[in-house]
Amino acid sequence: MKLPPKSSEIVIACATDARYALWAAQFGARVQTRRIESGHEVLAHIAETTPALVLIDTDLPDMGALDLARQLVSTNAMVNIALVSDAPRAHFHEATEGLGILAQLPIEPVKAPIDRLVSDLFS
């Protein structure tokens, strides 16, 4: 199976413009972000390209964030994933073990973890 080409795009999977605006503001102009509104649309998108990162927010209308992460990894194991979650770190680690999740992000977008992600992805 041939993998789709890698891009420098950051996909932000979230259901509302307001949440997208909060996350996109944390990335600023450093990277290209793209909002995708549903898990099924994200899966279709990564069939055509491999974004630098898929950030999965908590408010998708068609599936949970963890379900989408599992499907992404089974579709294309080369996808970097960050999940928005307020779960305690130990619980999050147990729930996502084996998925290769790059980062757990807080419910309220803050700049520091985004800066680390951008640095890790593009340095």
N, C-alpha and C positions, 0 to 999 in steps of 0.2 A: 504494500500500500504506500503510495507516494504522499508525503505530508505537504500541506499547503505552504506557500512561501511565508517567511517570517516578516512581520512589519514592526514599525516603531509605535504603533497605535496602542493606546490604553483604552480598553473597552470598559465602560462603567455600566453594569447591569443594574438598572433601577427603574421603578415604575413611574416616578414623578419628575417633572422638570425641576421642582424645588430641590429634591435630593441630588439630582444630577448637578445642579448649579453649586451646591455646597461642596460636593466632591471635586468637581472640575476646578473650582476656585483654589483648592489646596494644591493642585498640580500646577496651576498658573499657565504661563505661556511656554514653559519648558518642554512640554510634550503635547502631542495631539491626542485629545480625548474624543470618545464617541459614546453617546448614550444608546443603549439597546434596552428595550422595555420589557422583554420577557425571556425566560430561559430558552424557549424553543427558538427564538430569534438569535440568541447567542450561539446555540448549537449550529444553526444554519450558517452563521457568519464564520465560525471557525472551520467550517468545511471548506471555505474558500481562502482563508488567510489565517495565519497564526499571529495574533496580536502579542505585543511585548508583555501585556498583563491583562487579565480579566479580573476586575474588582466587582465582587458580587455583593450587592446591598441586601437588606433584609426584607424588602417590600415587593418582591416579584409576584405578579398575579397568578402565574401558572405552576410554579414549583418552589420549593424551599431552596435556600442558598446551598445547603449541604448536598441536596439531591442534584442540583445543577453542577456543583463541583465534581461529584462522582461521575456524572455523565460526560463532563468535559474531559476528565482524565481518561475515561475509557474511549473517547472519540479521538483525542490527540494528547498523548502524555507529555508533549513538549510545551503545553500551555502553562504559563505562570499564573497562579491564582492567589488572590487576596480575598478573604472573607470578612465581612462586617459581622461582628458578633459580640454580645455582651456576656457570653458564657465565661465562667471562671477558666483561667488558663489551663489548668489540669484537665478539666472536662473537655475543653476545646481540643486539646492535644489528643485525648483519647478518641473523640468523635471523628477527628480528621486524620488519624494515624494511617500512613500508607498512601495518602493522597498527594503528598508533596506540596501542601499549601505553603506558599511563600510567607504570608503574614496574616495575623488576626488584627483587624482594625476596629477601633471603637465605634460605637453607634453614632456619636457626634464627631464629624470630621475634624481632625486636627492636623496641623502641618508637619510636625516632627516625624510621625511614622511614614507619611507620604514622601518626605525628603529622603528618608532611608531607603524606601522602595526605589525611588528614581535613581538614587546613587547606585544601589545594587544592580539595577537593570541596565543602566546606560554608562557605567564607568568602565 
